[in-house]
Amino acid sequence: MNTTPKSERLHIAVFGRRNAGKSSIINALTNQSVSLVSDVAGTTTDPVYKSMELLPIGPVLFIDTAGVDDVGELGQMRVKKTYEVLNKTDLALLVVDSSQGMEEYEKDILNRIKEKKIPVVGVVNKADLCEVPESEIQLWEKEWGIKFVKVSALSKRGISDLKRAIVVNAPYEDREMTIVGDLVRDGQIAVLVVPIDKAAPKGRLILPQQQVIRDILDHDAIAVVTKEHELKQTLDSLGRKPALVITDSQAFLKVDADTPKDIPMTSFSILFARYKGDLNQLVAGAKAIEGLKPGDKVLIAEACTHHRQADDIATVKIPRWLRQLVGGDLEFSWASGGDFPEDLEEYKLIVHCGGCMINRREMMYRLSVAAEKGVPIVNYGVLIAYVLGVLDRALDPFPLAKMTFHGLV
């Protein structure tokens, strides 16, 4: 549980006014001093993240946020960061100071939570200092359509009740999704092609490769891992045809050439395009490349920050490929980490990474923003397959996405 990536954890964010006890709630839930606690309003300035295990849910990530009533120029910037946390929140805890009750700040953030269709649990804190009558809480529940739990973060009264409420209200639909388990049945073989180069972490596989292997094993299938130059030998030695070959995008052409046409082939990045987002939307984004013209603006977005190699995919390879396809220069912008621009209208295309470091909700938020602005979006793996002329084959395991690529839906 401790090594589960943050992107695979249920994201539980805590919202409320300054000094409502948000940090104290997280400390009580985790039984640790995770967040700095003080009587001074505005102690939490930036989101604070804490990974833990919460049974029976499993691995979760608590997010402490700045107060929604923060003031001043810096305060407004902190409030903006708090609102941005909503884009990655799976479950929200709305903390209300029992001595202050539900006022405009709580109502505003609650409306924002509901607009994004995020499950929410109300938390009436500081019950040791001021007891809110049950009749008033019932009125809040009726007016706002959510359940409230009375707690004292100081004495830990009601914390067990709050944990139960979290378990009951946690969304489970996305957690049932599989990366590859629906493509490989019990006892079938999936061959994973994993190039080892200077970009690969020494002694480790990159996160998507690890997760695909685990998903295959979880579904009682067999994972065979090989490098691209040993693929043909590996296939010949198996004795039976694998159900699927999965490759790193950089080895697409080699793997396409060495994999018999009657064996389905795709890539890690395309699998994650489906797992984290909407594969059909991203495939439609690849088709939009055909409409690019010299001078158009393209946004390249990565969900993490990392040391860039000499032939970096985001700053070197993708711009080079797109310029070659367009036959002229393009204007590129880059965004990385948690930054994703809201003003997208100037762009003709968004190229996004595989999203392995963010959760599905945040990736779906980014896709929804692009769709709302009418900007096509494609991810690295889909784009690479398109550029190399193997996207049609790489979509064989996904009939609807293949129809989208051919303009049939």
N, C-alpha and C positions, 0 to 999 in steps of 0.2 A: 504493500500500500504506500509506503514512504517514497518509493521510486516511481510511482505513477506520474506521468507527465502532467503538468498543469492543464494542458489542452484537453486531457481526458477526464478531468475532475468536474463534478457538479459545482458550478460557480454560484455561491451564495453571497450576495452583497447586502450590506447594512446601510440604510439611509435614515436621515432624520436631521433635526436641528443641532446646532452646536450645544454641547453639554447635555444632550438628551441621554447620554450614556451608551453610545454606539460602541465605543472602544471597550468599555467595561463589559458589555454584552458578549463581544467576541472573546474577551479574556475568560469570561465565565463559561462559555460554550466549549472553549478549547482547554480550559483548566491550565492556561499558561498566560504569562504577561506578554502577549503578542503586541498589543497596541499601547502606546503611551497614554496614560490616564492622568488628567489634571482638572482642577476646578476652573482653570482658565479656559474661556471659550475659544474654540478654534485651534485646539492642540493638534488635531489631525489635519495636515495640510495637503497631502497627496494620498492617493489610494494605497493602503497597506494590505499585502496579501499573506495569507497563512494557510498552508496545506495541512490537512489532518484526515483522520478516518472517522466517519460518523456512521455507526452501524444502525440499521441494516443497509443504509445507502451505499457505504463504501467510501472511496476517496472523494473528498470535497475540497473546495478552495474558498475560504472566507475572505471577503474584501471589505475592509473598513474604508469609509469615505469621509470627506470633509463635510461640514454642516451645510445644509441647503440654504441657511439664513446668513451665511458669511457676508461680510460687508467690505466696502472699499474696492479699489481696482484689483488688488491681489486676491481679495476675497471672491470677486466675481470670476476670476480665472480658476480659482479652486472649485467653485460651484460648477463651472463648465466641465471640469475634469470629473466631478461627481456624476453629472448627467451622462457623460461619455461612458461611464462604467455600466450604464443600463444596456449598452449594446452587446455586452458579454455576459449579462446576468441571466442565470437559469431560474433562480429563486430569490426574491427580494424580502428582506426583513425591514419593516417600517417601524422605527423606534419612536415612541411618543413619551415625553416627560409627563408623568402622572399629574404633576402640579400645574402643567400648562395646557394639557389636552390637545385635541385636534384643531389646529388653526390653519391659516392659508398656506403656510409653507408645507405642512404635511399633506394638505389636500392637493397642492400643485404636483408634488413628487408622486403621489399616489395616482393621479390622473396620467402622468407620464408613464408610470409603470404599467397601468392598464392599457394605454394606447399601444404598448409594445407586447401586450398579451403575456406578461410575465406573471407567474403565480406569486402571490404575496401573502405574508403573515404579518399581522399587526402585533407589536410588542409594547405593552404599557409598562415602562420601567419606573424604578424608584418607588415601588409599592411599599417599601419600608418607611418612606417619608410622607407619602400622601396616598391614601386608599381611595381609588376611584370607585364609586358605587357601581354594582353590577348593572343596575338599570341604565346608567349612562353609557356603559360599554355596549350594552345591547342596542342602544340608539345608534352608536357609532357603527356597529356591525350592520344594522339595518340600512343606514344611510349610505355606507360606503361599500357594502357587499363583500367584506372580508372578515375573517375571524381575528380576534385579539386575545393575546395571552398576557396575563399579569405576572410580572417578575420583579425581583430585586437582584440586580447584578451584584450588589454589595454582599448580600447575605446568601445569594444563590437560590433564593426562594423562587420556585416556578421555572427554573432552568430545565429541569427534566420534562416539564410540560411543553416548554418551547422546543426541545429536541424532538419530542413526539410530533409536534405540529409541523416541524421541518420535514420529517419523514413522510407524514401524510400528504403534504402539499408539494413535495419535490416532483418535478416532471420526469417521467421515465421513458417517454416515447423515443427520444433521440438516443437514449442509452441502450436501446434494443437494436440499433442499427449495427450492421456488420461491414467491415471493409471489403472482405473477399469471401466470407463464409457461405454466401448464397451462390457462389460460382464454382465452388469445389465441394463435392459431397464426401461423406464418410469414406475413408480409405483411398480416395483419389489423390493424385500427385499434382502439386503445383511447383513448377521450377522457377526459382527466383534468380535473376541475373543481377549480380552486385559487383560493379566495377570497383576496384580498389585503386585510388589515385591520391594525389596530394590534397584533394578537398575532403577526403574521408577522414574522420577522426581516428587517430592512431589507436589501435586496439579495440575499436568499437565499430558497430554499424550505425548508420544514421537513423534517426527516430522512425521515419515511415517504414523502413525495412524491418526494424524490430517489431513494430506494431503489426505489420502484415504477417510475419512469422507467427506471432502469438495468436492472431486471429485464425490462421490456418490450423494451428494445434488445438485451439479451443473448439473447432468444428470437426475434430477427429480426422482431419485430412493430413497429408504428408507434405512437408516442406523440404525441397531439395535446393540448396543454395550453391551457385557456381559463379565464376567470373565469365565475362563475355567470350574470351578466347577458348574456354573449355566447354561452351554450351553444346556444340555439336557432339563432342565426345560424351558429354553427360546424357544427352538425349539418346544416343546410340546404346548406352550402357543400362538404361532403365529397364528394358525388357517389356515395357508396355507404354502406351501413349499417355503423356500427362494431360490433365484436364485443362491446364492453363499455363502459359509462360508469362511471367511478369518481369519487366526489365526496368532498369534505371534509364531515364530519358536519353542520357548521353550515349548509350549503346544501342539506340533504336535501330539504326541501319544494319549493324552487325547481327543483331538478334533477329531482325526481320528476314535477313538473308539465310540464317542458319536454322530457322524454325520452319518445319514443314507447314504448308498452307492449310492442312486439315487440323492443325493445333491452334486454338485461339491464343492470341497474344495481346497484351496491353502493358501499361506502365504503372509504376507506383503512384506517379503524380496524377494519372487519370483516375485511378482507384480513389485517391484522396479528393479529387474534384467531386466525385459522387458522394463520398463519405462525409466531407465537411461542408459541401455546398450543393449546387444544382448543376449537374453535368450537362443537361440540355442547354441551359443558359450559357455555359462556358463554351460549348461546341458552337452555338450560334455566334458567340463572340469571335471564334476562329474564322467563321465565314465572313464576318465583317472586315477582316483584314483585306479582302479583295477590293473593298471600297476606299481604302486609304489612298491619299494623294500626297505628293511632296508638300511639305510645309505644315501638315496636320500635326496636332499636339497629341502625344501619347503619354499616359501616366503608367509608370512601373511601380507596383506596390509590393513590399515584402512585409510579412507579419513579424519578423524578428530582425535583430541587428547582429551582424557577424563580420569577422575580418574578411575583406574581399581579396580574392586571388587575382593574379595578373590578367587572366582571361575570364573575369567575373561574368556570370550569366546575366545579371540585371543591368550592369553598366556597360558591358562590352558585347556579349554574344547576341542578346535579344535586339539591341539597337542595330547591330550589324545586319542581322537577318532581315529585320523589317525594312531597313534602307534598301537592301538588295531586292526585296519583293516589290517595293514601291518604285524603285528606279530613281530615287532622289533622297534628299535629306528630310528628316522629320524633327520636330521639336519635342524633346523628352523632358519629363519631370519625374522625380523619384520621391517615394514616401516609404518609411520603414518603421518597424516597431508598432506602437499603438496609434501612430498618426495615420489617419485616412481622411483626405480632404472632403469637405462637405460641398464645395463648389466644383462640380465636375463638368458643368456645361461646356467648358472650353475644350474638353478632350473628345477626340474621335474614337479612342480605344483605351481601355484599361487592361494592363497585363499584370495579373496577380500571381504570387507564389502559390505553392501547394497548400499553404495554411496549416502546416503540421503543428505550429506553435500557438495557435489560437483555437478556441472551441467553436463548435458548429454554429452556435447562436451568433457569435461575432462575425463569422464568415458569411452567414446568411444575411446579417445586417448590411454588410458591405455590398453584397450582391443586390439587395433590395434598393440601396441608395443608387447604385448604377442603373438599375431598371427604372427607378422613379425619374432619374435625370435623362433617360433615353440614351445612355452611353453603353455600347457593347463591352463586355468584359470576358477575358479568356485567362486561363491559368498557364503556368509555365509548361507543364507536360502536354496539354492540349495544343498549345502553340508550337512546341518543338515537333510534335508528331505531324502537325499541319505543314510546317516548313520543310520537313524531311520527306513529305509525301506518303507517310504511313498512317495518317489519322484514320482513314477508312478502315484499314485492317485493325488498328488498335481499338476501334469501337465495336468490333465483332461481338464481344460479350454483352453489349448494351444496345439492343435493337432500336429502342426509342431514340437514343442519342444519335445512332447511325442514320435514322430517318430524318432527324433534325439537320444533320450535316448535309444530307442530300436534298433538303428543302421539301420534304414530304409531309412535314407537320408544321 
